Amino acid sequence: MKPSSPGSPAQVGISAADAPTWLPMLFAVACGLIVANLYYGQPLAGPIAAELGMSPAAAGLLVTLTQVGYGLGLLFIVPLGDILENRRLVLTLIACCALALLSAAMVRSAPVFLAAAAAIGFTSVTVQILVPWSAHLASDANRGRVVGNVMSGLLMGIMLARPVASFVASLWGWHAIYLLSAALMLALAVLLLLILPSRRPEAKLPYAKLLGSLWWLARTQPVLQRRALQQACLFGAFSLFWTTVPLFLASPAFGLSQRGIALFALAGVAGAVAAPISGRLADRGHGRKVSIVAMLMVAGGFLMSLAGQDGSLLALGLLTLAAIVLDYGVTANLITGQRAIFGLDAEYRSRLNGLFMASFFMGGAACSALGAWAYAHGGWTLACWVGFALPVMALVHFLASTSKR
């Protein structure tokens, strides 16, 4: 299997020149609403487990199975964006996601809820079909800006999902957030049905060969290999921070309540601003510089975190600033990485995106566990030093490469 020539068409349907200017904004809103489904359950795991008769030790399965479903979807669903008509694929997945959310809201059985949680994760990979689709709708000159704008919507959805879920649950119970999101998914499906253009890829591959090509792409695309490894380190640092900082803020040093921790989490929303800025800089040929600065920012965020340990208001301010800087850096490198891999052969964009996302998603999952272990054995200090080492490793690996991408 060989890549098609750079000038070969990768789709039948609306072109970059014909795409309306509002379409990337629609994609951004859709991505934010869909990806939020992955995170609603995180702050609600305790009350959900209690009502369903699950032990506290099993409560983590509510989050884990959603993540497992998402990881499987990245590998088995997202590549379909390279061979199936994208509009129909997106609408089908959103409809299935609405059914999974409705099931989660209505069931009273723990096994059924866990199955629904996995299905929510599996169908929420719709966002990773929309992101490469947005790259198809952009020209080479503005691809970073368009992808950055779409990703800013996705990141806003991630950052706002936890506090929104906590707020809705405090008013109407945990069932309400799943019912509300199911309604939003159905409304979104209707909206997209009415105005979303078609995109029909020219590639015609059996599903088995499509999946087989993932291994070929992983072996033969050095840009993908480098960018996936580097983002795995940075997203691992991000996951480590957000896994351990709630434990630290709830400890006697700060003694914050769940509501206080939710408010702290809003600081991460500022990181979404990095997406469009980084995309524009990458379009102007500054992608390598952006990545270097981004890795330094993530490392610097952990150094700031080390200084904020005495429980004072100043320490809380330093932690908040560290969260903003760290999230900004992780987001900036994500956008430059996506622009780099989307600059490869257009025929493989969905598969490249699935591999890229799956790689650093696994890095995040591993470092979440590593962060919990570090915090348990060495407190906040050890967790910060482990987090600091991850972007440093990414930076060393990045500087060792002479590639402009």
N, C-alpha and C positions, 0 to 999 in steps of 0.2 A: 504494500500500500504506500503510495507516494502522495505528497501534497499536490494539489492542483496548482497551476501557475498563479502568480500573484494577481494577474488581471482577470482570472476566471470568475464568473458570477457565482455567488454562494446562495442566492435566493431568487425567488420569483415573487414579486409583490412590490410594495412601496419602496422607493429608493431613498437614499440620503438626501438627494436634492429635492424630492417631492414631499418629504416628511414635514408635517406641520410643526411649528416651533413649540406648541404647547404639549406635544406628545411626550417628550422626556419628563415634563412636570407631572403628567398623568402617571407615567411609569414610577416616578419617585413616590407619589402618594400611594399607589398600589403596593409598592414594595414595603413601605412603612407599615401599612395596615396588615399585610400578610405576615411579615417577619415577626411582628409583635406577638403572634400566636405562640411562638416558641418560648416566650418568656413570661407569659401571664401566670403560669403555674409555679414559678420559682418562689415568690414571696408567700404563696398560698399553700405550699406543700404541707405545712403543719395542720391547718384546719381541714384540708381535704382528706388527709390521712386519718385524722381523728374521726371524721364523719363516716368514712368508709370502713372503719374498723381495722386500719392498718397500724402496725407498730411504728414507733418513732424511727426505728432503724430502717424500716422499709419505705419511709416517706421519700427518701432520696430517689426511689425508683420512678416517682412521678416526673422528675426532671430528667433522669438518665434515659428513660425510654423515649422521651420526646427528642433528645439529642441523638439517640441511636437511630430513630426513624428518619431524622433529618440527614444523618450521615449516609444511610442507605439510599435515600432519595437522591443525594448528590451523585452517587455512582450509578444508580439504575434508572433514574427518571430524567435528570438534567441532560444526559447525552441525547435523549430523544429530540431535543431542540434542534439537532443537526439534520434530522431526517423527516420529522413530522411537521405538519402545518402548525405554526406556533400559536396562532389565535385559538384554534380548537383545543390544543394541548393545555394552554393557560386556563381557558374557561372550564375545562373538565377538572383540572386540579383544584381550582378555586371552589367549584361546586362540591367536590369530594371533601375539601377542607371544612366547608360549612357543615356538612353532615357529621364529620368527626367532632367538630366543636359542639354541635347540638347533642350528640351522644354523650360527650363528656359532661354536659350540663344536666342531662336527664337521668343518667344511670345512678344506681345505688349500690353497685357491685364493684369491689376493688379490681378484680381481674378485667372486667369490661372497661372500667375507666383507664386502666393501664394500656389496654389495647387501643382505646381512643386516643390516648396521649401519644402513642407511637404513630398512629395514623395522622395526627395533627402535624407532627414533625415531618413525616414522609411527604405529605401534600404541600407543606409550606415551602418546599424547594422551588415552587413557582417563581420566587424572586430571582433565583439563579438562572431562570430562562429569560426573564425580563431584562436582566442586566446585559447579557451578551446581545440580546435583541436591540437594546438601545445603542450598542456599539455599531450594529449593522446600519442603524439609521443616522449615523454620524459620518462625516468625512474624516479623512486622515488628519486634517488640520485642527478639527475641534472635538476629536474623539475623547480626549481626556476630560474636557469640560463637560461634555454630555454625560459620560459615565460618572464623573464626580457628582454632578447634580442628582442623578438617579440614586447613587449610593448615599448621598446626604439624606434622602428620604428614608432609605432603608435603615441607616444608623439612628435617625430620629426615632423610628419605630422600636428599635432595640432598647434605646435609652429610656424612652417614656413608658414602655410596657409595664415594667415592675411597679413604679409609683402609681400608674393608672389602675393596675389590677388591685393594688392595696387599697386605693381610695374607693373604687367601686365595691369591693368586698366589704369595706367598713360600713357602707350604706345599705347594701342589699344582700350580702352574703356572697360566697365564692361562686355559686352557680351563675350569678348575674353576668360576670365578665365573659363567660363562655357563651351565654345566650346573646349578649350584646355583640360579641365578635362574629357569631354565626350570622346574625342579621346584617352586619357590615359586609361579610363575605358575599352574601346573596345580593346585596345592593351593588357591590363592586362588580360582580359577575354580570349583572344586568347592564350596568354602565359600559363595561368593556365590550359586551356583546353588541351594543349599539354603535360604538365609535371606534373600536380598535381595528386597525387595518389588518389585512392578511399578510402572512409571510410564509412562503412555501419553499423550503430548502431544496436545492437541486439534487443533493446527494441521495442516492437510493441504496441503502444497505439493509440486509437482514439484521434483526436485533442482536443475534449472537455475534455477528461480525462487528457490529457497532461497539459492543462491550469489549470484544477482543482488541479493537483499535485503541482502547484506553491504555493498555499495557505498551503498545507500540509508541503512542504519543509520550508516555511517561519516560520511555527509554531514549527517544530521539530528539526531544525538545529541550536543549540546555537552558534556554531562557525560562521555561516553565520550571525546570528543576531548581534553578538558583532562586527564583522569586518565591517558589513554594516553600523552600527551606527557610529563607529569610523571614517570610511572613509567619511561618509556623513559630519561629522564635519570638517574634513580636506579639503575635496573638496569644502565645503561651504566657508571655509576661502580663498581658492585659487580663487574661483569665485568672492568673495567679493573684493579681492585685485585687480583682473584684470578688474572688473567692475568700480571701483572707481579711480584707479591710472591714467587712461587716462584723467579723468576729472581733477584730481589734476595737472597733467603735463601740461594740456592745460590752466590752470588757470593763473592769473597774477603772481603767485609765480614763475613759471617756464616759461610760455609762449611758450611751444614747439609747433611746427607745427605738422600736421598729419604724415609727413614723420619722424620727430623726434620721435614721439610716436611709430611709426612702428619700428624704430631702437631700441628703448628701449625694445620693446616686444621681440626682438631677444635674450635678456638676458635669457628669459625663456627656450631657447633651451638647456642651460646647465643642466637643470633639468633632461633631458632625460638620462644623464650619470648615474643617480642614479639607473635606472632600472636594468641593468645587474649586477652592484655591489651589490645591495640589494638582487637580486636573488641568487647570489653565497653565500652571507653571510647566507641567510635563508636555503640554502641547507646544510650548515655546522652546523645547529642547533642554529643559532643566530637570528632567526626571531623576537623573543620577544624583544631583545635588540635593534634591528634595528628599530622596531616600536616606542619604547620609545624615542630613539634619534631623529627619524623623527618628532614626535609630538613636542619635545622641539625645533627643528629647525624651525618649522612653527611658534610657539609662538615667538621665537627669531627674526624671520623675521619681525614680526609686531612691535616689540620693536625697531628694527633698523629703521623701517619706521617712527616711531614717531620722531626720531632724525633728519630726513631729510626733514625739512619743510621750511627752509629759502630761498630756491631758488638758493643757491650757487652751485658751481661745486661739492663741497664736499657733499652737500645734495643730489645731483643727483647721485653721486657715492654710497652713502649709500642706496638710493632707488634701485639702480641697484643690489647691493650686496644682499639686502633684497629679491628682486625678485628671485635671483638665489637660495638663501638659502631656501626660502619658497617653490619654485617649486621642489627643490631637496627633501625636507621633504615629501611633498605630494606624490611624485612619489615613494619614498622608501616605504612608508606605503602601497601604492596601491599594490606594488609587493608582499610584505609579506602577505597582506590580500588575494590576489589572490592565492598565493601558499597554504595558509591555507585552503581555500575552495576547491581548486582543489585536495587537499589531502583527501577529503571526497569521498564518493562513486563515481566512475568514470561514472556510468550509468546516473548520474544526472548533469554532469558538465555544459552542456549548460544552463540548467534551473537555476542552482546555480549562474552561471555567469550573466545570465540575471537579476535575482533578485538582486544580488550584485550591478551591474552597475545601474540598475533602482533606487535603494535606494539612492545611493550617488549622482546620477544625479539629483534627486528631491531635495536633500540637497543643491546642487550647485545652482539650479534654485531659491530656496527660499532665499538663502543667497545673491544672486545677487540683488534681490529686497531689501533685508534688508540693503545691503551695500549702494545702491542708496539712501535709506531713511536716513541712518545714515550720509552720506556725505551731504545731503541737509539740515539736521537739526543741525549737529555738526561739519561739515567740516571733514578734513582729520584726526584730532585727534580722534573724536568719531568713525569714520570708523575703525581706527587702533585698538582701544580698543575693539570694537565688534569682529573684526577679531582675536585678541589675545585670547578672551574668548573661541572661538570655539576649538582650539587645546588643551587648558587647560581642557575643559570639556571632550574631547576625552581621554586625558591622565589619568584623574581621573577615568573614566570608565574602561580604560584598566588596570590600576593598581589594581582596585577592583576585577579583575578576576584572578584566580589562574591558568587558563588554559595556557598551553604552546603554544597554537595557538591563 
